Amino acid sequence: MATTALVDPDTGLTQAQLAARHGLRVAGERPTLVEYSRRLWAYRHFIAAYANAKLVASYSNAKLGQLWQVLTPLTNAAVYYLIFGVVLAQDKIPNFIGYLTTGLFIFNFTQSAVLAGTQSISGNLGLIRALHFPRASLPLSTTVTQFQQLLASMVVLIGIVLATGEPITLTWLMLVPALLLQAVFNAGVVLLVARMGAKASDLKQVMPFIMRTWMYGSGVLYSVSLFERLPGWATTLVQFNPLLVYIELARYALLEQPPLLNESLTQLWLVAAAWAVVGGIGGFIYFWRGEQEYGRG
């Protein structure tokens, strides 16, 4: 009686074909952009809780605690006012104290987010290797933390503006969309530097110098009108500096100071919105494309 030999159905298949046949997938495989966004939204409560925990922990060893959220920008403002307001006598700027503190508080929002975001992946390798979750949760939580600190700073800033004689007007309402646009832009930049910092650990040493240069190019400490002395192409480039745009919008909202580089208010809003869209979406896609790399090597 003849016997029928059993043929293994997997014989001759490649590893990729075997994996597909049995429903196996690469561990840590990058999901589609839509699926990744959906997963990230599902982790929104984790992002908020993690941001709150980081905010509390960052001041846990200081005697004054979270009061330093306000004291730090105030101290910086006092130092810069001594140098630029008294020593260099910025008399041409009406309400220079309000002008200076508005620029410092708005710039500090981006600076703090970027500096912290640079290490948001490289500084959390233990968490990344232990748990599976959308890695964008970490840099986004950094942005949320800095936004919470900004809200505390805004209370102080409004107090300074009122104390320096500025009236409460309807233009103050413009501060809300300006800060929201800046927050979206910050999130995109933080995602960008988070991936770059995951690859190049030395970036955290370089980033403070980059941010300091950016500050000097954003009219934080002196009149923006000084940029009009630059060549035409350089002045145009400065006009599209995102931080300069967000600072100018905040100054217009609180101090009713018109743009100083021959820009219209409409142009400022268009540039601010464009940077939020390009920065936010671009940074998110750039970070998503490196999702499989984080925590490896």
Secondary structure as GFF3:
##gff-version 3
##sequence-region A 1 297
A	DSSP	alpha_helix	15	21	.	.	.	ID=ss1
A	DSSP	alpha_helix	33	42	.	.	.	ID=ss2
A	DSSP	alpha_helix	44	58	.	.	.	ID=ss3
A	DSSP	three_ten_helix	65	67	.	.	.	ID=ss4
A	DSSP	alpha_helix	68	80	.	.	.	ID=ss5
A	DSSP	pi_helix	81	87	.	.	.	ID=ss6
A	DSSP	alpha_helix	96	117	.	.	.	ID=ss7
A	DSSP	three_ten_helix	122	124	.	.	.	ID=ss8
A	DSSP	alpha_helix	125	130	.	.	.	ID=ss9
A	DSSP	alpha_helix	137	163	.	.	.	ID=ss10
A	DSSP	three_ten_helix	170	174	.	.	.	ID=ss11
A	DSSP	alpha_helix	175	199	.	.	.	ID=ss12
A	DSSP	alpha_helix	203	216	.	.	.	ID=ss13
A	DSSP	three_ten_helix	224	229	.	.	.	ID=ss14
A	DSSP	alpha_helix	232	239	.	.	.	ID=ss15
A	DSSP	alpha_helix	242	255	.	.	.	ID=ss16
A	DSSP	alpha_helix	265	288	.	.	.	ID=ss17
###
